[in-house]
Amino acid sequence: MTIRVLLADDQNLVRAAFALLVASAPDMEVVGEAGTGRQAVDLARTERADLVVMDIRMPDLDGIEATRLIASDEDLAGVKVLVLTTYDTDDNIVEALRAGASGFLVKDTRPADLLDAIRTVTAGDALLSPGPTARLIERFLRSPSAPVADGGGPDCLSDRERQVLTLVARGLNNTEIADSLGLSPLTAKTHVSRIMGKLGARDRAQLVIVGYESGMVTPGAGYPQ
């Protein structure tokens, strides 16, 4: 399967560098380039991309709103969004995850890591950069201006599902969850799928948000036993 990638960044040099890198991968192709958020949304609809590499700060329509429009469009249900961030300055990344992004990538990441990230997000297997993601979410959600969910969502989960959700929110993949809880990887994957269905989550990135906003995961807390 060839992964169809759409690149959205208002900096021509950055976009050109990413295009060359993606085109060098035998399992990927660049199907479009956008210099604004509006163009990214339009091209996602016309080019049928599998994944959009989305910069947050763009003219016309920022990457967060563009992500929200893509994630809420039923015709684009299979399109994943990988958001670009400077990490140290972009607390907006949490809003991007809430808007439907499947993960984030630091702009100065290594080329090979970008390609791995595209494959990972397209497959829907795991949230990218779980450690930095968790720290960023912790910092944002603890700020006075951060919106806080009512915390009622996880109440529909079983005790085991709550354990699994906590580990997902801490960035563990299915194999690591299975090892931690003494399950088979298939059983862990089944639990994750059921949790996503019960909570109406688009992907694991949104499960991370639920875990932190509900208070199930707190800074410094250990893994559930």
C-alpha positions in Angstrom: 0.0 0.0 0.0 1.3 3.5 -0.9 0.6 6.2 1.7 -0.8 9.3 0.1 0.6 12.3 1.9 -0.5 15.9 1.8 1.9 18.5 3.1 0.6 21.8 4.7 3.1 24.5 5.7 3.3 28.1 4.8 7.1 28.0 4.5 8.1 27.0 1.0 11.5 25.6 2.0 10.1 23.5 4.8 7.4 22.1 2.5 9.9 21.4 -0.3 12.3 19.6 2.1 9.4 17.4 3.4 8.3 16.7 -0.1 11.7 15.5 -1.2 11.9 13.3 1.9 8.5 11.8 1.5 9.0 11.2 -2.2 12.2 9.3 -1.4 10.2 6.6 0.6 9.2 3.7 -1.6 5.8 3.3 0.2 4.8 7.0 0.1 3.8 9.7 -2.4 3.1 13.4 -2.1 -0.3 14.1 -3.5 -0.5 17.8 -2.7 1.1 20.8 -1.1 -0.8 23.5 0.7 0.5 26.9 1.9 -2.6 27.7 4.0 -5.0 25.9 6.2 -7.9 26.5 3.8 -5.9 24.9 0.9 -5.1 22.0 3.2 -8.8 21.3 3.8 -9.6 21.7 0.1 -6.8 19.4 -1.1 -7.7 16.8 1.6 -11.1 16.6 -0.1 -9.9 16.5 -3.7 -6.7 14.5 -3.5 -8.0 11.8 -1.1 -4.8 11.8 1.1 -4.3 9.2 3.7 -2.4 11.6 6.0 -2.0 15.4 6.2 1.3 16.7 7.7 -0.1 19.9 9.2 1.7 23.0 10.5 -0.2 24.8 13.3 0.7 28.4 12.3 -0.6 29.1 8.8 -2.4 32.0 7.2 -6.1 32.1 6.1 -7.0 29.2 8.4 -4.7 27.9 11.1 -3.7 24.2 11.4 -6.0 23.6 14.4 -9.2 24.8 12.7 -8.1 23.0 9.5 -7.7 19.8 11.5 -11.1 20.3 13.0 -12.7 20.6 9.6 -11.0 17.5 8.3 -11.7 15.4 11.4 -15.4 16.4 11.4 -16.0 15.7 7.7 -17.6 12.3 7.3 -16.2 12.0 3.8 -12.7 12.4 5.2 -13.2 9.8 8.0 -10.1 7.9 6.9 -7.7 10.9 6.8 -5.2 11.2 9.6 -3.6 14.5 10.6 0.0 14.7 11.9 0.5 18.2 13.4 3.8 20.0 13.3 4.9 21.9 16.4 7.9 23.6 17.9 7.0 21.8 21.1 8.5 24.4 23.5 6.2 27.2 22.4 3.1 25.5 21.0 0.7 24.7 23.8 -1.8 24.8 20.9 -0.9 21.2 20.2 -3.4 20.1 22.9 -6.1 21.9 21.0 -5.0 20.2 17.8 -5.4 16.8 19.5 -8.8 17.8 20.7 -9.7 18.9 17.2 -8.9 15.4 15.9 -5.2 15.3 15.2 -3.7 11.8 15.6 -0.4 13.0 16.9 2.3 15.6 16.7 5.9 15.9 15.4 8.6 18.3 16.4 9.7 20.3 13.4 13.4 19.6 13.9 12.9 15.8 14.1 15.2 13.5 12.2 14.2 12.7 8.6 13.9 8.9 9.3 11.6 9.7 12.3 9.3 11.8 10.1 8.8 8.8 7.8 8.3 6.4 10.7 5.8 8.9 12.2 3.8 9.0 8.9 3.6 5.2 8.9 2.7 5.0 12.5 -0.1 7.5 12.4 -1.5 6.1 9.1 -1.7 2.7 10.7 -3.4 4.1 13.8 -1.2 2.0 16.0 0.1 4.6 18.5 0.3 8.2 19.5 3.6 9.8 18.5 6.2 10.9 21.0 4.3 9.7 24.1 6.6 11.1 26.7 6.7 14.7 25.4 3.0 14.4 24.5 2.1 13.5 28.1 4.3 16.3 29.6 2.8 18.8 27.2 -0.8 17.8 28.0 0.0 17.8 31.7 1.3 21.4 31.6 -1.6 22.6 29.5 -4.4 21.0 31.4 -3.0 22.3 34.7 -3.0 25.9 33.5 -5.9 28.1 34.8 -7.1 28.8 31.2 -7.3 25.2 30.2 -10.8 23.9 29.5 -11.6 20.9 31.7 -13.9 18.1 30.8 -16.7 17.1 33.2 -14.9 13.7 33.8 -18.0 11.7 33.2 -16.8 9.8 30.1 -14.7 7.1 31.7 -17.6 6.1 34.0 -18.9 3.8 31.3 -15.7 1.7 31.4 -15.0 -1.4 33.3 -12.2 -1.5 35.8 -10.0 -3.3 33.4 -10.8 -0.8 30.6 -9.9 2.0 33.0 -6.6 0.4 33.6 -6.0 0.1 29.9 -7.0 3.7 29.3 -4.6 4.9 32.0 -1.7 3.1 30.3 -2.7 4.4 26.8 -2.7 7.9 28.2 0.8 7.3 29.5 1.9 6.5 26.0 2.2 2.7 26.1 1.6 0.7 23.0 -0.5 -2.5 22.9 2.4 -4.8 23.6 3.6 -2.7 26.6 0.0 -2.6 27.9 -0.2 -6.4 27.6 3.1 -6.9 29.4 2.1 -4.5 32.2 -1.3 -6.1 32.8 -0.5 -9.8 32.0 -2.6 -9.9 28.9 -2.0 -11.0 25.3 -1.3 -8.3 22.8 -4.5 -9.2 21.0 -6.6 -8.8 24.2 -4.9 -5.4 24.9 -5.8 -4.3 21.3 -9.4 -5.5 21.8 -9.7 -3.5 25.0 -8.3 -0.3 23.3 -10.8 -0.7 20.5 -13.7 -1.2 22.9 -12.7 1.9 24.9 -12.5 4.0 21.8 -16.0 2.8 20.8 -17.5 3.5 24.2 -15.9 7.0 24.4 -16.5 7.9 20.8 -12.8 8.6 20.4 -11.3 8.9 16.9 -8.0 7.4 17.9 -5.5 6.9 20.7 -4.6 10.6 20.7 -8.0 11.4 21.9 -7.8 8.7 24.6 -4.8 10.5 26.0 -6.9 13.7 26.2 -9.7 11.8 28.0 -7.2 10.3 30.4 -5.7 13.6 31.5 -8.9 15.7 31.5 -10.8 13.1 33.6 -8.0 13.0 36.2 -7.3 9.3 35.6 -3.7 10.2 34.8 -1.9 12.8 36.9 1.6 14.1 36.9 4.0 11.7 38.7 1.5 8.9 39.1 2.6 5.3 38.6 1.1 2.7 36.4 -2.1 0.9 37.6 -1.7 -2.5 39.1 
